[in-house]
Amino acid sequence: MHNSAPYQATLQFNPPQPVPEWLDVAYLTKVANLVDIGDAYPTLIKDNLIDDPVQAPLQMHFYIRQLRALLPLIALECKIRRVGGVDDQGYRYIREWLKPTPGHPQPIVIRPLTFVHSGETDGDTVANMFIIAPRQPEAGPCLLYRPLLDQPLLQFPSPQNLLYALHQPGEIRDSILAWLPDSATRFKYAQYIFPVGLPSLWLGAQLLSEPWTSVDWAGPVELSSKELTGDVFPVLFKTHAQAMAELADRQSQSNAQRRWALLRDSGWALFNVTANFLCGTAGAAVWVWQSISEIEEVVDAHNRGDSHAEWSAVADMLLNLGMILAHHAATRRKGVPRTLIRQGEKTLSEAIGTPSVKPALSTVTQLTTTLTGDLAPNHYSSLEAYGSVPHRTPTALATYLNTLTVPAPDLTSTALETLLREKGTLYRIDAKTYAQVGERWFRVTENDDQQVQIVYPRMPSKTGPLLIHNRQGQWIVDTRLRLRGGAGGTSLQSQLKAQRKEKEEQRKQLGIALEAFKKLEVTRNTALEKAQAELMAATGQPHEQATQHYLDQLEKLIGDYDDALNKLGQWRLKGGSEGYLTDLQRMTTLLHKNLSLWFVLKRNAYATLTHKLAQNNVIDSATSLQTHIQEVRQALALSHDMIARLQLYRTSLETLDATGSAGMTTAQRLRNLLPTFTQWDLKSNEIGMSHELCMRELPTGDTESAREAAGLLIIEAATATHRHAALIRTSDSGEASALRIERLSRLIDVYIDADQRLQDLPGEFPGMVEPTELARVRSLIGEFRQLAQEQLSALLPESGARAIPMTPKAPVAGPSRLVGKVTKSRPRDPAPTRVSAPSEPPLEEILPSRSGPAPVADLDDTDIIANALDLNVDVQSFIDRTRRDAFRPNRIAADMQDLFDHQAQRLEQSAINVDQTQARLRAAGKSPLPVGTLSAELNSAAVRLRAEGISIRASMLKDRQPRQAYVQWLLDNNLVRIVRNEQGRIKTKKRQDYFQEYKVLDSTSRNQPLWLAHFHYDSPQAPPEQFTAAHLKIADEHLKQLTAERRQALTSLTPLDYVLRRIGDPNLFLKLEPQP
């Protein structure tokens, strides 16, 4: 296809087979020229794949069918052979893209590989390359799909990893740059966006001609998020066909193109020969241009890994440089006359022969520093020169080694110890080590790097050359240069040896500390038993002192055991092993024993305090308020201590679990002795008792509204956390997952709403609340919220999978008598009964105390009427204010309706007060006040508020994902009605099953469809109650009325939405089925 005559070529078949004599390179070149293969082949590709109205559709149909069948197989092959980084998730992406699952939370889409610069909307698209990834790129890895290449699929952990790969030299970068729109764009991407190695020398010329290019192309580049929609496979075929036509055009050369190429190459060759005779500015410019081109060829060949082309280009570059230097030298020599050269030499010799200035005399002074034969350690170089540099000749080396020799040791001595260092042999006698090198004997030592080194016989602290041995075990003097040490002056082996030594020393110190603890253990336990005996014998005032003394001893012993267990763990990490498991089990058991004793006392104290707080007594004076706050602070401090001890329980049991079967058995036995309450019970009480701490005492006393608002929020949050704590204690109650998911979802909604409202309190009531205490309460609510989200994530199915309910089994005929079961008559031992621990009463749940009603002065008739008028005037303002608050994020619809109902009750009570006031005036013979319609207006406003509450709650529910509870509430308030789709059961395209549709019509919007209920069946004849799945979804007519942003939010389903939209009670819809 290239249609160019090769310089050196060989011909062979693959697989190998004999080549006929007539089939040679000349024949193939001649045939290619005759048929004009460089023009015929690209034309054939364009005709069959693009232009031909008959063949192009057939080829597209064949391509789409092959793509659907072969692409999953290619992905599976890549996964099995571990090619291109494709794993199981990448394979699933390919399958999901080709056969998408309806309602998938993260649909897999395909996008053209397009690079978008920051601040721009359009980008540069790489021809015939695509990204297969989730719609939200951060949701998982991405696949680079390159249909034309040998390796079509490459998986990257994220789009950022793909961009990082393009910054590295290699096949990926080259293939993508090669298919950018044009050569100018490819050059800019290669030099500005994805630069590697040295910049191109032509970059300077471009910057001169286009000075703003570097500014325009500066900044990061991102992958476009624009995806292919609709029927994408014809688009893939068209881009693939155009790429094949482009590739054929690039790889082929027609006869006309060949003639032009021959003319161009000949012209350049003639120009290169002529350039050698150019001089001056023109010659310099040509040589610079040739040098830049040759440097570019060297860099390109190096990046391609073509060593032959690289060295060829280097040779051309050196030849060109030599020509430049020779031409420059000849030009300078030719331009200078010989007479000037001789005169210059004579003038130079005269100047040298008659110096005009005499040099100053040097003064030599001996320093007082004493010189020694050795350098100070801080003067050492990085080379170890002993035995190598000062003694290069054999004679000098032999003389040097003779000064280090020692007499041969007595090899027949009984005290002689033989040491083997691999194949080399060392001899140790009288704590001295010797090695034999030829006929010489040396005293040696082993340095920190386990190397054998000669020691000076008269100065053992000084070392000489190293010794190495050959395969026969003979020692040889190593005179090679060596580095004195690694980074920092010490080798890796020296560092490891120092670390091992330090680790061993630390282990010994920890072992000594543990032994010291064991020796004092009996004494401390005896002191605790003595304190316990004193406690049991004391009464009255001494009993309190004995209790405090016993607690002090107990807490000290708990701290000692905790510290000992920490040291035992460190001792284990440092390499200790003997008796570890025994000591760990024993110390942990004793720690838990002391913790249990501590909890007995502390729980009683906590129960006493919380019992007072849980009575919900009315606070009617400043003294009682201060007493209440003091008790709350004591309860909070005690709660913090108990939470810390519960944490100590948990960490010690986790350490036991990590030791294996024996440790897990001990840990399970200790778990049975844990308190029945958890840290979440204590934290929920901390929220419930924090009401008064969140309020500031102001001299004006006008804080009732702030106190009431804070109290309602604390009650809401504390009630939710109490329910959550109870749910944690009954985690294994066998409750249905769907019900548990719904409860956790409601709790999360309450937590979010309470947190938001607590955050708004300082702005609504400035100076009346304590921001620090509010932040503490919000932090506790945040912990419950995080726990609920973790529990919810663990319950949700993966990838939004829908759980299919089990259909009830049809009754089958059977025998009229039960099948008898043969049992053995031999009596068996009864199953061992588990001794149940005495039931521990649960912690009392604490909610905020009610403040006593402030002393209110008796209002006269005028004040009653004035208050009623104010309430009547404030109705519209209250509606507007509450409506704005209702549509803020994370508001609870039921709570917003409660606000309207509460305000309506105030209006109704005010109407009653107005009627009573008017009656009193008439009974006293006075004229009634001119507000005859005020009572009726107040009652009418109350009715309006209740209607507004229902309307706002309905609007909030309609703007959310559908749930069956929402449908039921709307039905109860006559805001929607349900109708059955008379089309019957409709067959689905993806799941190949049938579904019956029910429409939830909005009665307030001309019966427009609001939501849809779909009941799926395996067959059209299946009974209505034997559905395989039932769920709600938003009607398309309702979605069209929303904004694009809100539409996107409602159609992006999360795994939680898939669970909450299931229909739990099908009778609401199935009752509409026609009855037989």
Secondary structure, DSSP 8 states (H G I E B T S, - for coil): ------SS-----SS-----TT--HHHHHHHHHHHTHHHHHHHHHHIIIII-TTHHHHHHHHHHHHHHHHHHHHHHHHHHHT-TT--HHHHHHHHHHHS--TT-SS-EEEEEEEEEETT-S--EEEEEEEEEEESSGGGS-EEEE-TTSSS-EEEESSHHHHHHHHTS-SHHHHHHHHTSSSHHHHHHIIIIIS--SS--TTHHHHHHH-TTHHHHT-S-EEE------SSHHHHHHHHHHHHHHHHHHHH---HHHHHHHHHHHHHHHHHHHHHTT--HHHHHHHHHHHHHHHHHHHHHHHHHT-HHHHHHHHHHHHHHHHHHHHHHHHHHHHHS-HHHHHHHHHHHHHHHHS-SS----------SS---SS--GGG--SEE-TTTTT--SHHHHHHHHHTTB-----TT-TT-EEEEETTEEEEEETTEEEEEETTEEEEEEE-TTS-EEEE-SS-TT-EEEEEEE-TT--EEEE-S-EES-SGGG--HHHHHHHHHHHHHHHHHHHHHHHHHHHHHHHHHHHHHHHHHHHHHH--SHHHHHHHHHHHHHHHHHHHHHHHHHHHHHHHHHTT--TTHHHHHHHHHHHHHHHHHHHHHHHHHHHHHHHHHHHTT--B-SHHHHHHHHHHHHHHHHHHHHHHHHHHHHHHHHHHHHTT-HHHHHHHHHHHTTS-SS-HHHHHHHHHHT-TGGGB---TT---HHHHHHHHHHHHHHHHHHHHHHHHHHTTTS---HHHHHHHHHHHHHHHHHHHHHHHHHHHHSTTTB-HHHHHHHHHHHHHHHHHHHHHHHHHS-GGG---------------SS--------S------------------------B---------HHHHHHHHHHHHHTHHHHHHHHHHHHTSTT--HHHHHHHHHHHHHHHHHHHHHHHHHHHHHHHTT----S-TTHHHHHHHHHHHHHHHHHHHHHHHHHTS---HHHHHHHHHTTSEEEEE-TT--EE-SSS--EEEEEEEEEGGGTTEEEEEEEEEESSTTS-TT--SEEEEEE-HHHHHTS-HHHHHHHHS--HHHHHHTB-S-THHHHTTS---
